[in-house]
Amino acid sequence: MDIRALTSTYAVTPQIELADLAAVKAAGYVVVIDNRPDAEIPEALQTAQMRTAAEALGLTFVANPVIGGAITMANVTTQAEVIAAAQGPILAYCASGNRSSVVWALAHAGKRPTDELISVPARFGYNLEPLRAQIDALAATKG
């Protein structure tokens, strides 16, 4: 498991395993967001199995499947709502952590500077620069 903290309360990681959930809890995370559609992953790691295992450990589990290249405003809104409601640190995962970074950035458009929303994920190799205009446009609708 390769946890990449974008902020003190939100981190991303590539796909986690069921066995990783105890370490996620031990690391202090209280919410796990699954940003992978079930169609991309083996049955053993699909939403139902991950939710059952996470909740058995007392973690809040949220499924917000994001399709690469087809992120919806519903995805952004769900991510933003989970972030706002969380009672502690969040760990979001997808295949590489990129989609979890993208929805984080879009959820914070207008709340944080665009340069920050692009540069923070870039520290971990996630290139959100192509989303600059989209982040700015979304920020303009909020402000």
DSSP file (Angstrom, degrees, kcal/mol; ACC not computed):
  #  RESIDUE AA STRUCTURE BP1 BP2  ACC     N-H-->O    O-->H-N    N-H-->O    O-->H-N    TCO  KAPPA ALPHA  PHI   PSI    X-CA   Y-CA   Z-CA
    1    1 A M              0   0    0      0, 0.0     2,-0.5     0, 0.0    15,-0.1   0.000 360.0 360.0 360.0 133.3    0.0    0.0    0.0
    2    2 A D        -     0   0    0     12,-0.2     2,-0.3     2,-0.0    10,-0.1  -0.797 360.0-165.1-124.2  86.4    1.4    3.4   -1.0
    3    3 A I        -     0   0    0     -2,-0.5     2,-0.5    10,-0.1    10,-0.2  -0.581   2.1-167.8 -79.1 129.6   -0.5    6.1    0.8
    4    4 A R  E     -A   12   0A   0      8,-2.9     8,-2.3    -2,-0.3     2,-0.6  -0.921  12.3-146.7-122.0 102.9    0.1    9.6   -0.7
    5    5 A A  E     +A   11   0A   0     -2,-0.5     6,-0.3     6,-0.2     3,-0.1  -0.579  19.8 177.9 -76.5 112.7   -1.2   12.4    1.5
    6    6 A L  S    S-     0   0    0      4,-1.7     2,-0.3    -2,-0.6     5,-0.2   0.839  78.4  -4.9 -77.8 -35.5   -2.5   15.3   -0.5
    7    7 A T  S    S-     0   0    0      3,-2.2     3,-0.3    -3,-0.1    -1,-0.1  -0.814  87.3 -90.0-140.6-178.4   -3.5   17.1    2.7
    8    8 A S  S    S+     0   0    0     -2,-0.3     3,-0.1     1,-0.2    -3,-0.0   0.668 127.8  33.4 -71.7 -14.2   -3.4   16.2    6.4
    9    9 A T  S    S+     0   0    0      1,-0.2    81,-2.5    80,-0.1     2,-0.4   0.371 115.1  55.1-122.6   3.6   -7.0   14.9    6.1
   10   10 A Y  E     + b   0  90A   0     -3,-0.3    -3,-2.2    79,-0.2    -4,-1.7  -0.960  56.5 167.1-145.0 122.6   -7.1   13.4    2.5
   11   11 A A  E     -Ab   5  91A   0     79,-2.3    81,-3.0    -2,-0.4     2,-0.3  -0.915  17.1-150.5-130.8 158.0   -4.8   10.8    1.0
   12   12 A V  E     +Ab   4  92A   0     -8,-2.3    -8,-2.9    -2,-0.3    81,-0.2  -0.870  15.1 173.8-124.6 159.5   -4.9    8.7   -2.2
   13   13 A T  E     - b   0  93A   0     79,-1.5    81,-1.4    -2,-0.3    84,-0.3  -0.985  35.4 -99.6-157.0 153.6   -3.5    5.3   -3.0
   14   14 A P  E    S- b   0  94A   0      0, 0.0    81,-0.2     0, 0.0    82,-0.2  -0.233  79.1 -43.2 -63.7 170.9   -3.6    2.8   -5.8
   15   15 A Q        -     0   0    0     80,-0.7     2,-0.2    79,-0.6    80,-0.1   0.012  65.4-148.6 -39.0 131.7   -5.9   -0.2   -5.3
   16   16 A I        -     0   0    0     -3,-0.1     2,-0.2    29,-0.1    -1,-0.1  -0.677   6.0-129.3-102.5 162.9   -5.9   -1.6   -1.8
   17   17 A E    >>  -     0   0    0     -2,-0.2     3,-1.2     1,-0.1     4,-0.6  -0.647  27.6-107.5-103.7 163.6   -6.5   -5.2   -0.7
   18   18 A L  G >4 S+     0   0    0      1,-0.3     3,-1.3    -2,-0.2     4,-0.4   0.898 121.4  57.1 -55.4 -40.8   -8.8   -6.4    2.0
   19   19 A A  G 34 S+     0   0    0      1,-0.3     4,-0.5     2,-0.1     3,-0.4   0.700  97.3  63.7 -66.7 -19.1   -5.8   -7.2    4.1
   20   20 A D  G <> S+     0   0    0     -3,-1.2     4,-2.1     1,-0.2     3,-0.4   0.702  81.0  81.5 -75.9 -20.1   -4.7   -3.5    3.9
   21   21 A L  H <X S+     0   0    0     -3,-1.3     4,-2.4    -4,-0.6    -1,-0.2   0.841  86.8  54.1 -61.7 -35.5   -7.8   -2.2    5.7
   22   22 A A  H  > S+     0   0    0     -3,-0.4     4,-2.5    -4,-0.4    -1,-0.3   0.902 110.7  47.3 -63.4 -39.3   -6.5   -2.9    9.2
   23   23 A A  H  > S+     0   0    0     -4,-0.5     4,-1.8    -3,-0.4    -2,-0.2   0.843 108.3  55.8 -69.5 -33.7   -3.4   -0.9    8.3
   24   24 A V  H  <>S+     0   0    0     -4,-2.1     5,-1.8     2,-0.2     4,-0.3   0.945 111.6  43.2 -61.6 -48.1   -5.6    1.9    6.9
   25   25 A K  H ><5S+     0   0    0     -4,-2.4     3,-1.9     1,-0.2    -2,-0.2   0.924 111.9  53.2 -63.4 -44.6   -7.4    2.0   10.3
   26   26 A A  H 3<5S+     0   0    0     -4,-2.5    -1,-0.2     1,-0.3    -2,-0.2   0.809 102.4  59.7 -62.1 -29.2   -4.2    1.8   12.2
   27   27 A A  T 3<5S-     0   0    0     -4,-1.8    -1,-0.3    -5,-0.1    -2,-0.2   0.530 124.7-103.6 -77.1  -5.3   -2.8    4.8   10.2
   28   28 A G  T < 5S+     0   0    0     -3,-1.9     2,-0.2     1,-0.3    -3,-0.2   0.479  71.4 143.6 100.4   3.3   -5.7    6.9   11.6
   29   29 A Y      < +     0   0    0     -5,-1.8    -1,-0.3     1,-0.1    61,-0.2  -0.538  23.1 179.5 -76.3 143.3   -8.0    7.0    8.6
   30   30 A V        +     0   0    0     59,-2.8    30,-2.9     1,-0.2     2,-0.4   0.566  65.8  49.3-116.6 -17.7  -11.7    6.9    9.4
   31   31 A V  E     -dc  60  90A   0     58,-1.6    60,-2.6    28,-0.2     2,-0.5  -0.983  60.2-165.7-127.1 136.3  -13.3    7.0    5.9
   32   32 A V  E     -dc  61  91A   0     28,-3.0    30,-2.7    -2,-0.4     2,-0.5  -0.989   6.6-162.2-119.7 126.4  -12.4    5.0    2.8
   33   33 A I  E     -dc  62  92A   0     58,-2.4    60,-2.7    -2,-0.5     2,-0.8  -0.945   6.4-153.4-110.7 123.4  -13.6    6.1   -0.6
   34   34 A D  E     +dc  63  93A   0     28,-3.0    30,-2.9    -2,-0.5    60,-0.2  -0.853  16.7 175.3 -95.0 108.5  -13.6    3.6   -3.4
   35   35 A N        +     0   0    0     58,-3.1    31,-1.8    -2,-0.8    60,-0.2   0.172  48.8 100.1 -98.8  16.8  -13.3    5.4   -6.7
   36   36 A R  S    S-     0   0    0     29,-0.2     2,-0.2    57,-0.2    11,-0.1  -0.884  71.8-127.5-106.3 131.9  -13.0    2.3   -8.8
   37   37 A P    >   -     0   0    0      0, 0.0     3,-2.0     0, 0.0     4,-0.3  -0.512  23.4-123.2 -68.1 142.2  -15.9    0.8  -10.8
   38   38 A D  G >  S+     0   0    0      1,-0.3     3,-1.6    -2,-0.2     7,-0.1   0.807 106.8  70.6 -56.7 -31.0  -16.4   -2.9  -10.0
   39   39 A A  G 3  S+     0   0    0      1,-0.3    -1,-0.3     4,-0.0     4,-0.1   0.694  95.3  55.4 -62.3 -17.5  -16.1   -3.7  -13.7
   40   40 A E  G <  S+     0   0    0     -3,-2.0    -1,-0.3     2,-0.1    -2,-0.2   0.614 105.5  53.4 -88.5 -13.3  -12.3   -2.9  -13.4
   41   41 A I  S <  S-     0   0    0     -3,-1.6     5,-0.1    -4,-0.3    54,-0.0  -0.815  88.3 -89.3-130.2 159.6  -11.4   -5.2  -10.6
   42   42 A P    >   -     0   0    0      0, 0.0     3,-2.1     0, 0.0     4,-0.3  -0.276  44.7-109.7 -63.8 153.3  -11.6   -8.8   -9.5
   43   43 A E  G >  S+     0   0    0      1,-0.3     3,-1.6     2,-0.2     6,-0.3   0.837 115.0  64.3 -53.5 -37.9  -14.6   -9.9   -7.5
   44   44 A A  G 3  S+     0   0    0      1,-0.3    -1,-0.3     5,-0.1   -26,-0.1   0.704 109.0  40.3 -63.0 -19.0  -12.7  -10.2   -4.3
   45   45 A L  G <  S+     0   0    0     -3,-2.1    -1,-0.3    -7,-0.1    -2,-0.2   0.269  90.1 121.2-112.2   9.9  -11.9   -6.5   -4.3
   46   46 A Q  S <> S-     0   0    0     -3,-1.6     4,-2.4    -4,-0.3     3,-0.5  -0.191  79.8 -90.9 -74.3 169.7  -15.3   -5.2   -5.5
   47   47 A T  H  > S+     0   0    0      1,-0.2     4,-3.2     2,-0.2     5,-0.3   0.848 120.4  52.2 -50.0 -50.4  -17.4   -2.8   -3.5
   48   48 A A  H  > S+     0   0    0      1,-0.2     4,-2.2     2,-0.2    -1,-0.2   0.911 113.8  42.9 -59.3 -44.3  -19.5   -5.3   -1.5
   49   49 A Q  H  > S+     0   0    0     -3,-0.5     4,-2.2    -6,-0.3    -1,-0.2   0.915 116.7  46.7 -68.8 -42.9  -16.5   -7.2   -0.2
   50   50 A M  H  X S+     0   0    0     -4,-2.4     4,-2.7     2,-0.2     5,-0.2   0.911 112.4  50.6 -66.0 -41.9  -14.5   -4.0    0.5
   51   51 A R  H  X S+     0   0    0     -4,-3.2     4,-3.0    -5,-0.3     5,-0.3   0.937 110.3  49.3 -60.7 -47.5  -17.4   -2.4    2.3
   52   52 A T  H  X S+     0   0    0     -4,-2.2     4,-1.7    -5,-0.3    -1,-0.2   0.928 115.0  43.8 -59.0 -46.4  -18.1   -5.4    4.5
   53   53 A A  H  X S+     0   0    0     -4,-2.2     4,-0.8     2,-0.2    -1,-0.2   0.904 115.7  47.5 -67.6 -41.6  -14.4   -5.7    5.5
   54   54 A A  H ><>S+     0   0    0     -4,-2.7     5,-2.4     1,-0.2     3,-0.9   0.935 113.1  47.3 -65.5 -46.8  -14.1   -1.9    6.1
   55   55 A E  H ><5S+     0   0    0     -4,-3.0     3,-1.3     1,-0.3    -1,-0.2   0.827 104.0  61.5 -66.9 -30.8  -17.2   -1.6    8.1
   56   56 A A  H 3<5S+     0   0    0     -4,-1.7    -1,-0.3    -5,-0.3    -2,-0.2   0.780 105.9  48.6 -63.7 -25.4  -16.3   -4.6   10.2
   57   57 A L  T <<5S-     0   0    0     -3,-0.9    -1,-0.3    -4,-0.8    -2,-0.2   0.424 125.1-104.5 -92.1  -0.5  -13.3   -2.6   11.3
   58   58 A G  T < 5S+     0   0    0     -3,-1.3     2,-0.3     1,-0.3    -3,-0.2   0.598  75.4 139.0  87.5  11.4  -15.4    0.5   12.1
   59   59 A L      < -     0   0    0     -5,-2.4     2,-0.5    -6,-0.2    -1,-0.3  -0.641  56.1-122.3 -86.8 145.9  -14.4    2.4    9.0
   60   60 A T  E     -d   31   0A   0    -30,-2.9   -28,-3.0    -2,-0.3     2,-0.5  -0.768  30.9-159.9 -82.7 131.6  -16.9    4.4    7.0
   61   61 A F  E     -d   32   0A   0     -2,-0.5     2,-0.4   -30,-0.2   -28,-0.2  -0.961  11.1-176.4-120.4 129.1  -16.9    3.1    3.4
   62   62 A V  E     -d   33   0A   0    -30,-2.7   -28,-3.0    -2,-0.5     2,-0.6  -0.989  14.6-150.5-126.4 128.0  -18.2    5.1    0.5
   63   63 A A  E     +d   34   0A   0     -2,-0.4   -28,-0.2   -30,-0.2   -30,-0.1  -0.880  26.3 159.7 -96.8 122.0  -18.4    3.9   -3.1
   64   64 A N        -     0   0    0    -30,-2.9     2,-0.2    -2,-0.6    -1,-0.0  -0.627  26.6-156.8-137.5  74.1  -18.0    6.6   -5.7
   65   65 A P        -     0   0    0      0, 0.0     2,-0.5     0, 0.0   -29,-0.2  -0.348   7.3-165.0 -64.4 125.0  -17.0    4.8   -8.9
   66   66 A V        -     0   0    0    -31,-1.8     2,-0.6    -2,-0.2     5,-0.1  -0.945  10.5-145.6-113.2 124.3  -15.2    7.2  -11.3
   67   67 A I    >   -     0   0    0     -2,-0.5     3,-2.6     3,-0.4   -31,-0.1  -0.801  31.5-109.4 -90.1 123.4  -14.8    6.1  -14.9
   68   68 A G  T 3  S+     0   0    0     -2,-0.6    -1,-0.1     1,-0.3    31,-0.0  -0.249 102.3   9.4 -53.3 130.0  -11.5    7.4  -16.3
   69   69 A G  T 3  S+     0   0    0      1,-0.0    -1,-0.3    -3,-0.0    -2,-0.0   0.453 122.4  71.9  78.8   0.1  -12.0   10.1  -18.8
   70   70 A A    <   +     0   0    0     -3,-2.6    -3,-0.4     2,-0.0    -2,-0.1  -0.142  59.0 160.8-140.2  41.2  -15.7   10.3  -17.9
   71   71 A I        -     0   0    0     -5,-0.1     2,-0.2     1,-0.1    -5,-0.1  -0.446  26.0-151.3 -65.9 135.0  -15.8   11.9  -14.5
   72   72 A T     >  -     0   0    0     -2,-0.1     4,-1.9     1,-0.1     5,-0.1  -0.635  26.7-114.8-105.8 164.4  -19.3   13.3  -13.8
   73   73 A M  H  > S+     0   0    0      1,-0.2     4,-3.1    -2,-0.2     5,-0.2   0.818 118.9  61.2 -65.1 -28.9  -20.4   16.2  -11.6
   74   74 A A  H  > S+     0   0    0      2,-0.2     4,-2.6     1,-0.2    -1,-0.2   0.906 103.3  49.8 -62.8 -40.1  -22.2   13.6   -9.5
   75   75 A N  H  > S+     0   0    0      2,-0.2     4,-2.4     1,-0.2    -2,-0.2   0.937 113.3  45.8 -60.1 -46.5  -18.7   12.1   -8.8
   76   76 A V  H  X S+     0   0    0     -4,-1.9     4,-2.6     2,-0.2    -2,-0.2   0.920 113.8  48.4 -64.0 -45.1  -17.4   15.5   -7.8
   77   77 A T  H  X S+     0   0    0     -4,-3.1     4,-2.6     2,-0.2    -1,-0.2   0.916 111.8  49.2 -63.5 -44.3  -20.4   16.3   -5.7
   78   78 A T  H  X S+     0   0    0     -4,-2.6     4,-2.4    -5,-0.2     5,-0.2   0.936 112.1  47.9 -60.9 -46.4  -20.3   13.0   -3.9
   79   79 A Q  H  X S+     0   0    0     -4,-2.4     4,-2.5     1,-0.2    -2,-0.2   0.927 112.8  49.1 -60.4 -44.7  -16.5   13.3   -3.2
   80   80 A A  H  X S+     0   0    0     -4,-2.6     4,-2.5     1,-0.2    -1,-0.2   0.901 111.2  49.6 -61.9 -42.1  -17.0   16.9   -1.9
   81   81 A E  H  X S+     0   0    0     -4,-2.6     4,-2.0     2,-0.2    -1,-0.2   0.898 111.7  47.8 -65.8 -40.5  -19.9   15.8    0.4
   82   82 A V  H  X S+     0   0    0     -4,-2.4     4,-1.5     2,-0.2    -2,-0.2   0.919 112.4  49.6 -65.8 -42.9  -17.9   12.9    1.8
   83   83 A I  H  < S+     0   0    0     -4,-2.5     3,-0.3    -5,-0.2    -2,-0.2   0.929 112.8  47.2 -60.5 -45.6  -14.9   15.2    2.4
   84   84 A A  H  < S+     0   0    0     -4,-2.5    -1,-0.2     1,-0.2    -2,-0.2   0.842 116.7  42.9 -66.1 -34.1  -17.1   17.8    4.1
   85   85 A A  H  < S+     0   0    0     -4,-2.0    -1,-0.2    -5,-0.2    -2,-0.2   0.625  84.6 119.6 -88.9 -14.0  -18.9   15.3    6.4
   86   86 A A     <  -     0   0    0     -4,-1.5     4,-0.1    -3,-0.3   -55,-0.0  -0.219  51.8-154.8 -60.5 138.4  -15.9   13.2    7.4
   87   87 A Q  S    S-     0   0    0      2,-0.1    -1,-0.1   -57,-0.0    -4,-0.1   0.037  76.1  -7.5 -98.7  24.0  -15.1   13.1   11.1
   88   88 A G  S    S-     0   0    0    -79,-0.1   -59,-0.1     0, 0.0   -79,-0.1  -0.968 106.1 -22.1 170.0-172.8  -11.4   12.4   10.4
   89   89 A P        -     0   0    0      0, 0.0   -59,-2.8     0, 0.0   -58,-1.6  -0.194  54.4-144.8 -62.7 147.0   -8.9   11.6    7.7
   90   90 A I  E     -bc  10  31A   0    -81,-2.5   -79,-2.3   -61,-0.2     2,-0.5  -0.895   8.8-161.8-114.2 138.5  -10.0   10.1    4.4
   91   91 A L  E     -bc  11  32A   0    -60,-2.6   -58,-2.4    -2,-0.4     2,-0.4  -0.985  13.7-171.8-117.9 118.8   -8.2    7.5    2.2
   92   92 A A  E     -bc  12  33A   0    -81,-3.0   -79,-1.5    -2,-0.5     2,-0.3  -0.890   5.7-172.0-109.7 139.9   -9.4    7.4   -1.4
   93   93 A Y  E     +bc  13  34A   0    -60,-2.7   -58,-3.1    -2,-0.4     2,-0.2  -0.950  18.6 149.3-134.0 154.7   -8.3    4.8   -3.8
   94   94 A C  E     -b   14   0A   0    -81,-1.4   -79,-0.6    -2,-0.3   -58,-0.1  -0.666  69.4 -58.4-150.5-153.1   -8.6    3.9   -7.5
   95   95 A A  S    S-     0   0    0    -81,-0.2   -80,-0.7    -2,-0.2   -59,-0.0   0.926 129.6  -5.0 -67.8 -43.1   -6.2    2.1   -9.9
   96   96 A S  S    S-     0   0    0    -82,-0.2    -1,-0.1   -83,-0.1   -84,-0.1   0.541  98.4-102.2-125.3 -15.4   -3.3    4.5   -9.4
   97   97 A G  S  > S+     0   0    0    -84,-0.3     4,-1.5   -86,-0.0     5,-0.1   0.188  95.2 107.9 103.9 -13.1   -4.6    7.3   -7.2
   98   98 A N  H  > S+     0   0    0      2,-0.2     4,-2.7     1,-0.2     3,-0.4   0.954  77.4  45.4 -64.7 -52.2   -5.0    9.6  -10.1
   99   99 A R  H  > S+     0   0    0      1,-0.3     4,-2.6     2,-0.2     5,-0.2   0.881 111.7  53.8 -60.9 -36.9   -8.8    9.6  -10.3
  100  100 A S  H  > S+     0   0    0      1,-0.2     4,-1.1     2,-0.2    -1,-0.3   0.832 111.0  47.3 -65.8 -30.9   -9.0   10.1   -6.5
  101  101 A S  H  X S+     0   0    0     -4,-1.5     4,-2.6    -3,-0.4    -2,-0.2   0.882 110.3  52.3 -72.8 -41.1   -6.7   13.1   -7.0
  102  102 A V  H  X S+     0   0    0     -4,-2.7     4,-2.8     1,-0.2     5,-0.2   0.940 110.4  45.7 -63.4 -48.1   -8.8   14.5   -9.8
  103  103 A V  H  X S+     0   0    0     -4,-2.6     4,-2.1     1,-0.2    -1,-0.2   0.853 112.1  53.6 -67.2 -31.1  -12.1   14.4   -8.0
  104  104 A W  H  X S+     0   0    0     -4,-1.1     4,-1.2    -5,-0.2    -2,-0.2   0.949 111.1  45.8 -61.8 -49.0  -10.4   15.9   -4.9
  105  105 A A  H >< S+     0   0    0     -4,-2.6     3,-0.6     1,-0.2     4,-0.4   0.931 114.6  46.5 -61.9 -46.5   -9.1   18.8   -7.0
  106  106 A L  H >< S+     0   0    0     -4,-2.8     3,-0.9     1,-0.2    -1,-0.2   0.865 109.0  55.7 -65.5 -35.0  -12.5   19.3   -8.7
  107  107 A A  H 3< S+     0   0    0     -4,-2.1    -1,-0.2     1,-0.2    -2,-0.2   0.771 111.5  44.9 -66.5 -25.0  -14.3   19.2   -5.4
  108  108 A H  T XX S+     0   0    0     -4,-1.2     3,-2.5    -3,-0.6     4,-1.7   0.359  79.5 132.6-101.2   4.3  -12.0   22.0   -4.1
  109  109 A A  B <4 S+e  112   0B   0     -3,-0.9    27,-0.1    -4,-0.4    -3,-0.1  -0.358  80.8  14.6 -57.1 129.4  -12.3   24.2   -7.2
  110  110 A G  T 34 S+     0   0    0      2,-0.7    -1,-0.3    -2,-0.1    -2,-0.1   0.249 119.5  71.3  87.1 -13.3  -13.0   27.7   -6.0
  111  111 A K  T <4 S+     0   0    0     -3,-2.5    -2,-0.2     1,-0.3    -3,-0.1   0.672 106.3  25.9-103.5 -25.8  -12.0   26.8   -2.4
  112  112 A R  B  < S-e  109   0B   0     -4,-1.7    -2,-0.7    -7,-0.2    -1,-0.3  -0.943  99.8 -85.9-133.0 154.0   -8.3   26.5   -3.0
  113  113 A P     >  -     0   0    0      0, 0.0     4,-2.1     0, 0.0     3,-0.4  -0.324  33.4-126.5 -61.3 142.1   -6.1   28.1   -5.7
  114  114 A T  H  > S+     0   0    0      1,-0.2     4,-1.6     2,-0.2     5,-0.2   0.895 109.9  58.5 -55.8 -42.9   -6.0   26.2   -8.9
  115  115 A D  H  > S+     0   0    0      1,-0.2     4,-2.8     2,-0.2    -1,-0.2   0.891 107.9  46.9 -56.3 -39.9   -2.2   26.2   -8.8
  116  116 A E  H  > S+     0   0    0     -3,-0.4     4,-2.4     1,-0.2    -1,-0.2   0.903 107.8  55.2 -67.7 -41.8   -2.4   24.3   -5.5
  117  117 A L  H  < S+     0   0    0     -4,-2.1    -1,-0.2     1,-0.2    -2,-0.2   0.758 117.3  37.4 -64.4 -23.7   -4.9   21.9   -6.8
  118  118 A I  H  X S+     0   0    0     -4,-1.6     4,-1.2    -5,-0.2    10,-0.4   0.839 117.2  48.5 -92.2 -41.7   -2.6   21.0   -9.6
  119  119 A S  H  X S+     0   0    0     -4,-2.8     4,-1.1    -5,-0.2    -2,-0.2   0.841 103.3  59.5 -73.8 -33.3    0.8   21.2   -7.7
  120  120 A V  H >< S+     0   0    0     -4,-2.4     3,-1.0     1,-0.2     4,-0.3   0.970 110.7  39.8 -63.1 -53.4   -0.2   19.1   -4.7
  121  121 A P  H >4>S+     0   0    0      0, 0.0     3,-1.9     0, 0.0     5,-1.9   0.831 106.2  68.1 -63.1 -28.5   -1.1   15.9   -6.7
  122  122 A A  H ><5S+     0   0    0     -4,-1.2     3,-1.8     1,-0.3    -2,-0.2   0.795  85.0  69.9 -61.3 -27.6    1.9   16.6   -9.0
  123  123 A R  T <<5S+     0   0    0     -4,-1.1    -1,-0.3    -3,-1.0    -3,-0.1   0.756 104.3  43.0 -59.2 -22.7    4.3   15.8   -6.1
  124  124 A F  T < 5S-     0   0    0     -3,-1.9    -1,-0.3    -4,-0.3    -2,-0.2   0.229 129.0 -94.7-109.2  11.9    3.1   12.2   -6.5
  125  125 A G  T < 5S+     0   0    0     -3,-1.8     2,-0.7     1,-0.3    -3,-0.2   0.561  79.4 137.5  90.1   9.1    3.3   12.1  -10.3
  126  126 A Y      < -     0   0    0     -5,-1.9     2,-1.0    -6,-0.1    -1,-0.3  -0.810  42.8-151.4 -92.4 118.6   -0.3   13.0  -11.0
  127  127 A N        +     0   0    0     -2,-0.7    -8,-0.1     1,-0.2    -9,-0.1  -0.766  30.4 158.4 -94.8  99.2   -0.5   15.5  -13.9
  128  128 A L    >   +     0   0    0     -2,-1.0     3,-2.3   -10,-0.4     4,-0.2   0.361  44.4 105.1 -98.3   3.4   -3.7   17.5  -13.4
  129  129 A E  G >  S+     0   0    0      1,-0.3     3,-2.1     2,-0.2     4,-0.3   0.868  72.6  61.4 -53.3 -40.4   -2.4   20.4  -15.6
  130  130 A P  G 3  S+     0   0    0      0, 0.0    -1,-0.3     0, 0.0     4,-0.2   0.685 101.4  56.1 -62.1 -13.3   -4.7   19.4  -18.5
  131  131 A L  G <> S+     0   0    0     -3,-2.3     4,-3.0     1,-0.2     5,-0.3   0.388  74.7 104.6 -95.8   3.1   -7.6   20.0  -16.1
  132  132 A R  H <> S+     0   0    0     -3,-2.1     4,-2.8     1,-0.2     5,-0.2   0.910  81.8  45.7 -52.5 -50.1   -6.6   23.6  -15.3
  133  133 A A  H  > S+     0   0    0     -4,-0.3     4,-2.6    -3,-0.2    -1,-0.2   0.887 113.8  49.8 -63.2 -38.4   -9.4   25.2  -17.5
  134  134 A Q  H  > S+     0   0    0     -4,-0.2     4,-2.4     2,-0.2    -1,-0.2   0.908 111.6  48.0 -67.0 -41.5  -12.0   22.8  -16.1
  135  135 A I  H  X S+     0   0    0     -4,-3.0     4,-2.5     2,-0.2    -2,-0.2   0.935 113.9  47.3 -63.1 -45.9  -10.9   23.6  -12.5
  136  136 A D  H  X S+     0   0    0     -4,-2.8     4,-2.1    -5,-0.3    -2,-0.2   0.908 112.2  49.5 -62.0 -42.7  -11.0   27.4  -13.3
  137  137 A A  H  X S+     0   0    0     -4,-2.6     4,-1.2     2,-0.2    -1,-0.2   0.907 112.5  47.3 -64.6 -41.8  -14.4   27.1  -15.0
  138  138 A L  H  X S+     0   0    0     -4,-2.4     4,-0.7     1,-0.2     3,-0.3   0.900 110.8  52.2 -65.5 -40.4  -15.8   25.1  -12.0
  139  139 A A  H >X S+     0   0    0     -4,-2.5     4,-1.0     1,-0.2     3,-0.9   0.884 104.7  56.7 -61.5 -39.3  -14.4   27.7   -9.6
  140  140 A A  H 3< S+     0   0    0     -4,-2.1    -1,-0.2     1,-0.3     3,-0.2   0.817 102.6  54.8 -64.3 -30.6  -16.0   30.5  -11.6
  141  141 A T  H 3< S+     0   0    0     -4,-1.2    -1,-0.3    -3,-0.3    -2,-0.2   0.701 111.0  46.2 -75.4 -18.0  -19.4   28.9  -11.1
  142  142 A K  H <<        0   0    0     -3,-0.9    -1,-0.2    -4,-0.7    -2,-0.2   0.600 360.0 360.0 -95.7 -14.1  -18.9   28.8   -7.3
  143  143 A G     <        0   0    0     -4,-1.0    -2,-0.2    -3,-0.2    -3,-0.1   0.508 360.0 360.0-119.2 360.0  -17.7   32.3   -6.9
